[in-house]
Amino acid sequence: MIPDKRDLYRFPWSLNDNPIGWVEVTDICNIHCKGCYRQKLVGHKPLAEIKEEVLFMKRWRNVDNISLAGGEALIHPEIVEIVDFITRQGLKSFILTNGVRLTEDLLRALKRAGLTGIGFHIDSLQKRPKWTGKNEIELCELRQYYADMVAEVGLPPAGFGMTVYRENFPYIPDVLRWVLKNRGKVGGATFITYRGARVANVDYFVGGEPIQLDDDTLGYVTDDAPEDIGIKSTDVYAWIKENFPEYDASGYLGGTQTHDSFKWLDGYMLCAGDEVLGSIGKKSMEFTQIMHHFLFGTYFVYLKGSAPGYLSFLLGLFDPNVRRAFKRWLRNPFRRVYGVSVAIVQAPDLLPDGRVDMCDSCPDMTVFEGRLVNSCRLDEYRKFGQLITAVPRRERELA
């Protein structure tokens, strides 16, 4: 099942007008994830450098929020001061974390500093203390611990990300069921397809000079079979749709090289009680993005506060999807309405001819030496000063 791009809203984001400013505060991490994009090279960034990156994003990217990442953002010794600085710039702050370092005291300090939201990366292929070897269903106990903590502190509902591998693909519906069960505490889920730079039958070059790639060179080098790094966003979409027929996507970003790829698929489900009423359509997504830009001057990804419930039904004035959801709600209107976001991200794809299909209008660009670069390929710039190029050996032989 592949969605029709004509039924989706293409996000209007661009290089200089994008909702997200991706700022990595450290390249140190306290666990290991398969296919991690970041190696430890420099450690914690100085506070002054982080402030410069935030100001760069505000000036040149017109961001709505700063996503603090790493490495593991929470182990930076000045993480509270970083959040405070972002708040004083009039921007939202969102921390991406594995949660290992998180305590209630730290979370309360971050809230006082103005933290807007927090997202947890948890999946079964992480080497996580006391949880290694657990499947995604078992890991919902850990997800619950963090969701309860965030709710207790009074922050907006937490988000949860999961890297999708061949091994945990079947568990996607189970994770989403847990998200829906915790509507109100959990704002949504993001499923990110696993990718890696294959070394079999591919040669790599920097500035025309050959280089030898292995997992010591870049963390995302892999010898996995093509089918193990080939799960597409549409595969995830179809699996969710099969288990939740009322789910649908409403917005997307395409690729930089292929016309039919879906690099970002975003949906927003409306729920009441244990029922999924439906999903907003492309007109709702378009309206909210444009109105936010009209009123506040920026596009957006994260809300400041809880997601609207009943107010979402107002979108039914021009969105038939929402009208259908409203009719289902009217069958039993004495139920609170919640919104739950479902995002699917397809990481960069190495195409058969050596080109790399990136996210068009990539939201997760970061600053490197005074310019914006794709955060997922930052280590190539840090280690080689430029992107590496791939040449499949068959293509090279023909040349």
WOHUJO-V166995 format. One record per pair of residues at least 24 apart in sequence whose ideal C-beta (glycine too) atoms are under 6 Angstrom apart, sorted by the first residue. I is the first residue (numbers start at 0). J is the second residue. D is the distance in whole Angstrom. If there is no record, write none. Layout:
i->I j->J d->D
i->I j->J d->D
This chain:
i->0 j->237 d->4
i->0 j->240 d->6
i->1 j->233 d->5
i->2 j->248 d->6
i->7 j->250 d->6
i->7 j->251 d->5
i->7 j->281 d->5
i->8 j->250 d->5
i->8 j->281 d->4
i->8 j->284 d->4
i->8 j->285 d->5
i->10 j->250 d->5
i->10 j->252 d->6
i->12 j->298 d->6
i->12 j->360 d->4
i->13 j->360 d->6
i->16 j->61 d->5
i->17 j->60 d->5
i->17 j->362 d->6
i->18 j->63 d->4
i->18 j->298 d->4
i->18 j->299 d->5
i->18 j->300 d->5
i->19 j->66 d->5
i->19 j->300 d->6
i->19 j->362 d->4
i->20 j->56 d->3
i->20 j->60 d->5
i->20 j->62 d->4
i->20 j->65 d->5
i->21 j->66 d->5
i->21 j->363 d->5
i->21 j->365 d->4
i->21 j->374 d->5
i->22 j->52 d->5
i->22 j->65 d->5
i->22 j->67 d->6
i->23 j->68 d->5
i->23 j->69 d->6
i->24 j->49 d->6
i->24 j->67 d->6
i->24 j->72 d->5
i->24 j->75 d->4
i->25 j->69 d->5
i->25 j->70 d->4
i->25 j->75 d->5
i->26 j->70 d->5
i->27 j->70 d->5
i->28 j->70 d->5
i->28 j->71 d->4
i->29 j->71 d->5
i->29 j->99 d->5
i->30 j->97 d->5
i->30 j->125 d->6
i->30 j->126 d->6
i->30 j->127 d->5
i->31 j->126 d->4
i->32 j->125 d->5
i->33 j->124 d->5
i->34 j->193 d->5
i->34 j->195 d->5
i->34 j->219 d->5
i->35 j->218 d->4
i->36 j->219 d->6
i->36 j->375 d->5
i->37 j->70 d->6
i->38 j->218 d->5
i->38 j->378 d->6
i->40 j->381 d->6
i->43 j->75 d->5
i->46 j->77 d->5
i->49 j->81 d->6
i->50 j->84 d->6
i->52 j->366 d->5
i->53 j->85 d->6
i->55 j->366 d->5
i->57 j->88 d->6
i->61 j->297 d->6
i->63 j->297 d->4
i->63 j->299 d->5
i->64 j->91 d->4
i->64 j->93 d->5
i->64 j->301 d->5
i->65 j->90 d->6
i->65 j->92 d->5
i->66 j->93 d->5
i->66 j->95 d->6
i->67 j->94 d->5
i->68 j->95 d->5
i->71 j->97 d->6
i->72 j->96 d->6
i->73 j->100 d->4
i->73 j->101 d->6
i->74 j->100 d->5
i->79 j->108 d->5
i->79 j->112 d->5
i->82 j->109 d->6
i->82 j->112 d->4
i->82 j->114 d->5
i->83 j->112 d->4
i->86 j->113 d->3
i->91 j->115 d->4
i->91 j->301 d->6
i->91 j->303 d->6
i->93 j->301 d->5
i->98 j->145 d->5
i->103 j->148 d->6
i->106 j->152 d->5
i->107 j->152 d->6
i->110 j->152 d->6
i->110 j->154 d->6
i->115 j->303 d->6
i->116 j->155 d->5
i->116 j->301 d->5
i->117 j->157 d->6
i->118 j->158 d->4
i->118 j->160 d->6
i->119 j->145 d->5
i->119 j->159 d->5
i->120 j->160 d->5
i->122 j->161 d->5
i->122 j->162 d->5
i->123 j->167 d->5
i->124 j->164 d->6
i->135 j->167 d->5
i->135 j->170 d->4
i->135 j->173 d->6
i->135 j->174 d->5
i->136 j->173 d->5
i->139 j->177 d->5
i->146 j->181 d->5
i->146 j->184 d->5
i->146 j->185 d->5
i->150 j->184 d->5
i->155 j->304 d->6
i->155 j->305 d->6
i->156 j->184 d->6
i->156 j->185 d->5
i->156 j->186 d->4
i->157 j->185 d->6
i->158 j->186 d->5
i->158 j->187 d->5
i->159 j->188 d->5
i->160 j->189 d->4
i->161 j->190 d->6
i->162 j->191 d->5
i->162 j->193 d->5
i->163 j->190 d->5
i->163 j->192 d->5
i->163 j->230 d->6
i->164 j->193 d->5
i->165 j->227 d->5
i->171 j->238 d->6
i->172 j->242 d->4
i->182 j->270 d->5
i->182 j->337 d->4
i->182 j->339 d->6
i->183 j->337 d->6
i->187 j->339 d->5
i->187 j->340 d->3
i->188 j->341 d->6
i->189 j->342 d->4
i->190 j->235 d->5
i->190 j->343 d->5
i->191 j->344 d->5
i->192 j->230 d->5
i->192 j->345 d->5
i->192 j->346 d->6
i->194 j->228 d->5
i->194 j->346 d->4
i->194 j->347 d->6
i->195 j->219 d->5
i->195 j->221 d->3
i->195 j->223 d->6
i->195 j->228 d->5
i->196 j->220 d->5
i->198 j->222 d->6
i->200 j->392 d->5
i->201 j->389 d->5
i->201 j->391 d->6
i->202 j->390 d->5
i->203 j->387 d->5
i->203 j->389 d->6
i->204 j->388 d->5
i->205 j->383 d->5
i->205 j->387 d->5
i->217 j->378 d->6
i->231 j->345 d->6
i->232 j->261 d->5
i->232 j->264 d->5
i->232 j->343 d->5
i->232 j->345 d->4
i->233 j->261 d->6
i->235 j->343 d->5
i->236 j->264 d->6
i->236 j->343 d->6
i->243 j->275 d->6
i->245 j->275 d->4
i->245 j->277 d->5
i->246 j->278 d->6
i->247 j->278 d->4
i->249 j->279 d->5
i->249 j->280 d->6
i->249 j->281 d->5
i->249 j->284 d->4
i->250 j->284 d->4
i->252 j->358 d->6
i->252 j->359 d->6
i->252 j->360 d->6
i->253 j->359 d->5
i->254 j->356 d->4
i->254 j->359 d->6
i->255 j->357 d->5
i->255 j->359 d->5
i->256 j->354 d->5
i->256 j->356 d->4
i->257 j->356 d->5
i->260 j->356 d->6
i->262 j->345 d->5
i->262 j->358 d->4
i->263 j->344 d->6
i->264 j->343 d->4
i->265 j->342 d->5
i->266 j->341 d->5
i->267 j->338 d->6
i->267 j->340 d->5
i->268 j->339 d->5
i->269 j->311 d->6
i->269 j->324 d->5
i->270 j->337 d->5
i->270 j->339 d->6
i->271 j->328 d->5
i->271 j->334 d->4
i->271 j->336 d->5
i->272 j->334 d->5
i->276 j->324 d->4
i->276 j->327 d->5
i->276 j->328 d->5
i->277 j->320 d->6
i->277 j->323 d->5
i->277 j->324 d->3
i->279 j->320 d->6
i->279 j->321 d->6
i->280 j->318 d->5
i->280 j->320 d->4
i->282 j->317 d->5
i->282 j->318 d->5
i->283 j->314 d->4
i->283 j->318 d->5
i->306 j->338 d->4
i->308 j->336 d->4
i->308 j->337 d->6
i->309 j->336 d->5
i->311 j->338 d->6
i->349 j->389 d->6
i->353 j->389 d->4
i->353 j->390 d->5
i->353 j->391 d->6
